[in-house]
Amino acid sequence: MEELSADEIRRRRLARLAGGQTSQPTTPLSTPLTSPQRETPPGPLPGPSGASPQPLPPAPSHTLGLNAQNVTPATSPMGPSGVAYRSQSSEGVSSLSSSPSNSLETQSQSLSRSQSMDIDTASCEKSMSQVDVDSGIENMEVEDSDRREKRNLTEKDSSSNPDVSEEQALQLICKILRVSWKEQDRDVIFLPSLAAEFQQNPKDVYSDFKDLIGQILMEVLMMSTQSRDCNPFASLTATSQPITAAKSPDHHLTLVPPSSQGSSPMMPCGGSFGASSLSSLGASGGGMACDSGSDRFTIEACKETEMLNYLMERFDSVGMEERKAPKMCSQPVVSQLLSNIRSQCISHAALVLQGALTQPRAPLQPSLLVPYMLCRNLPYGFIQELVRMTHQEEEVFKQIFVPILQGLGLAVKECSFDSDNFKYPLMALAELCEIKFGKTHPMCNLITSLPLWCPDPLSPGAGREIQRLSFLGAFFSLSVFVEDDTKVGDKYFSGPAITTENTRVVSQSLQHYLESARGDLFKILHNILLNGETREAALSYMAALVNRNVKKAQMQTDDKLVSTDGFMMNFLWVLQQLSMKIKLETVDPLYIFHPKCRLNVSLEETRLKATMEELKSWLAELHEDPTKFSEPKFPTECFFLTLHTHHLSILPGCRRYIRRLRAIRDLNRTVEELKNSESQWKDSPLASRHREMLKRCKTQLKKLVRSKACADAGLLDENLLRRCLQFYSMVIQLILRMVDPIYPNVSLPLSPEVPKSFAALPEFYIEDVAEFLLFIVQYSPQVLYEPCTQDIVTFLVVFICSQNYIRNPYLIAKLVEVLFVTNPAVQPRTQRFFEMIENHPLSVNQLVPALMKFYTDVEHTGATSEFYDKFTIRYHISTIFKSLWQNIGHHGTFLEEFNSGKQFVRYINMLINDTTFLLDESLESLKRIHEIQEEMKNKEQWDQLPREQQQSRQSQLAQDERVSRSYLALATETVDMFHILTKQVQKPFLRPELGPRLAAMLNYNLQQLCGPKCRDLKVENPEKYGFEPKKLLDQLTDIYLQLDCARFAKAIADDQRSYSRELFEEVISKMRKAGIKSTIAIEKFKLLLEKVEEIVARNSQSEMDYSDAPDEFKDPLMDTLMTDPVQLPSGNIMDRAIILRHLLNSPTDPFNRQPLTESMLESVPELKERIHAWMREKQGGRFCQFGVDIPSIQRGQFSGITL
């Protein structure tokens, strides 16, 4: 052979480089991977019985010149079940030689690439369930044999194979690669250099067929780098149409709108991204948009793209050939030949992607493969084979695949849920991450090695930073919330004809989009966790997302500093999937106190029970002995990451949703007020200002309504809410096990000693559960009925009845509020849930006493707003009591409380206090409303008032109306409670410390309703404020009759502030006139009046008799004669009834504010006897003539004065 030229030597060297630079030490895989879940690692494949195949005898040297002993035969195109492996086909490809009938070719054309790259659903589900959370993620791998296709490579003995001549092999190579060195033709590429070599010395052209294939491919590619006049692909006229073309001059990845023209034969059908021909871009001299039913990403027009198109089609042709002639292709030598073609195509594609044949691409420029991946136009198995052949050479692997990752990241940033384009970057990345060889996921290793995998924070906005800068941040940022992406709202919810039904349908579609996107996000993160080498990086990234977004839990948050709601909700969904099968036995409840805890839980975080000092002391004690901690396992870390992510995602989302509804309500009210008052301002100087304000309000209202519609889709997703509820059920079980290890067999009361591990837990662990329950009860109550509901009921009952376990009274109040909102009287759809609560074995005996205790304890919460907060909390408890009273199972507990003494007395005292204040405030506000309404009725006088004064009076009216509505609702509830209780039990209401106060309260309100100024309560539309004077009068008079006895009559008579005979006579007159009471009831009320009048007459005489009592006989606070003196620890002496009344409101000594209880009071019998002796001396035989027992008079005589 003559001496080779320098160009020829360089060409052959490059050819060999392309053929061998990425070869692996083990025998290469000969066929493309069936799917990312069904890969076969390099090396010998099992035979029919699982044994290695027997060595094959060498083929005759004159046939192919290959040593068959060193060859791994290619897999048959037929799988174990007889189904051909799917491979991409080119439409309209002509064969170099006579080929079999076109039936197989036609059949192959029906296989679309979109189908071939789809992952088997069952395999996906299997992959999603790989996390064995029982033993930690270390056991998440499944046996390779369960996921690998068993391939039979020795179906026939090699000795029986017919010989394949060298000429036949050369024809097969030319056919697949569409080249010729013998003659030029329009459907093949003529190779002049190779033709010259064959003419000169055919025996020295190639050493083996692998060498020949490499030379062919290299010559084709080198020819394509010349000028366009010498473009080798121009001769391939049958497939000269490109799939896509660049439309933007800067060659950036763009979206091309769909064409209205009909599809060409080489184009996919509408809506399909597959079955298109991978052919030359240069042949047509330009680009052409892809006709498709949906938007499509564009492909860059350049020399490298022409090369890649050619190499991909040749790779694809191997599969076509295997399907056309399966028997011939199953022969070891042919199989190896096809395998060499595949591997050489991949090797040369790797050179093209590195820029070795042209010029290196810019580092930040996306890979040329990205558009093919997004359009799902890659030949089946191409990308998997490319990963396999390059992943062991780090630099080459990075050079090829980092641009691909960057391109996918850029693509997903341009996507939104306004179309389905979002799924293609996600699917592409998910499939890359699923590619696996042995136990290694090469793409996962590459992703976590990127500099922007988890970048360090650079500013206070660390949460927004990690979303914007981290590699996965763009993929997790897809959102339906208007605050995150306005395109969704603008497209789906901005039309004038949006109806409730349309909104519901659109919401369901968007939720399907979200499920699809989140499913791919799960696959990505799940595979990174499955890969042992990247698991630590994945957990660190997940922890960083949580730690850098802690500000999202704040009530007032700067949204620019934290990740968006959509981002966090996507992250939450993925974590929920990872946590779904965690068994609580594998979770360490002390993880957040572990020295290796990934989560940053601040010491400033409010704890359930422990103070700051107690927490620091316990932690110091805990960390003294490191053996108390075991190494954190994946189930524990995943569980707590998920718990904290709920705190930063679903809860802030719920709060934002409620704020949005409130803003919509306020804006609606403002718009209505402006419209209704238009007649007043339309001619004023401020008319233009009001019109502009009205316009702005309507615009803002439209935006908020659109925002709410998007939030409905993103937040009120039943599947999402159910998963949240199921996870919170796990949290509940973990917490209940901490307080009572024998859970679920919990018994009350709990141990008096609160476990330190429970006391040190962050308060939001329980608060979040309560807040989430409040949200779903109000906005999605159907979610509440899940198998986990029983745990939730137990949780509510246990902690409401164990108030000593929680330091913050407002947290108890939130749990009570859950009981209130699930009450059938408030939310009828949760009746079954409330019945589960009231019939729970623990609630029957414990709930009523606990609620009664909390009713009194909430008097002092320590907050600045405690005075007003208590009314709402007590309103909730009263509503619950009314419902529990209707359940006969609770009657025994109620009656036991009524007769037990101290607890019920304190409860009645608070009830009296609240009723007094609420009725007084609400009736006073009604008087002010009446006054302003009367002014406005007088048109002449009202018009004479200055405009500023009119506006001031109208503002006052609006405020009074709000106050009246609120206070009357609360007052009505407390009066209802009095009405129920006095009907069932009377004795506690007649105690010396309560009877006089109750009588005084009733008398005062009777005076308001029926006294001389009762007309001041007459307002327009009283039902608007919830004011029912007849019902109120009926209930108040009922209470009088239900407590009717001598002691209560004495208490009424002692009230010198409000009681008068005239008042009671007016009450009787109004009851008769309005038909409020029956004749019998009115007669009973008359008899009560007569009793009271007799006692009033005696009282007036007693006051004259005792007016000169010595000071030592008088109570120092009330200046009244003592009947039962007691000494306080401070040394002061007071009347027992007066000090007990004081202790009901404040457990302190009135003289020095020191703690004081009833047990600390000491009787002073000597002083008591002296007082009684003095009284007998003054009265003589006065009481005897009335037939009244003196001691009974002495016990209650002066107890009617209120503090």
Disulfide bonds with the S-S distance in Angstrom:
none
